[in-house]
Amino acid sequence: MKAEKKEVNAIVLDVLMKGHIEDPRPTFKREPVVQAMGIEQFKLLELVPKQAAVIDLHEKVYIGDAERDKIERVKRRIGYAELTHTAQGELPFVIEEVVKSREQDFVTFFNKAISITPKLHMLHLLPGIGKKLMWEILEARTKKPFTGFADISARIKSIPHPEKMIQARILEELQDKDIKYHVFTTR
């Protein structure tokens, strides 16, 4: 069985310096918690900050195995429903940040997406892409691979904001635990 890849960096969604409010333990026993989303695989995580560390929303924190600056340890992986209301509200903005910073990865998806089954193509999983639009994308990329989001929107007039399609799909994958195909996130 393939070992699960670890996230190395995460972006902070919420900081709970007194731990979870629902936690039945007395306040003095609760440990501070940071809710964050991994940059590489979009994993939702609960982190334990180092004592006296000052951590801000949308801050990029290192969570790899080497010497960490502000994070003591990764506590656990969590689901969308376990995020605080603040974290759920910040999630779309953080996803947008990551998609913009990793533009080339997602352009590569448009250039290399393949059929999953005889009737389902990976491009169909993006909101708003049907058969006609899928064929238009496939035809355009055979002529010349896409170079960026601006190139996709210039050559495929029906897609004015390809990055928004990617962002919507990532959010959908994070929110729905029963989704069959995960293109950008890990289960």
Protein Blocks (a to p, Z undefined) as FASTA:
>chain_A
ZZddddfbdcdfbdcfkopfklmbdfklpccddddddfklopacdddddehiacdehiac
dfbfbdcfklmbdfbdcdfklpcfklmmmmmmmmmmmmmmmmmmmmmmmmmgccfblkbc
fklmpghiafklmmmmmmmmmmpccfbfklmmmmmmmlmblmlmmmmmmmmmmmmmmbfb
dfkbcZZ
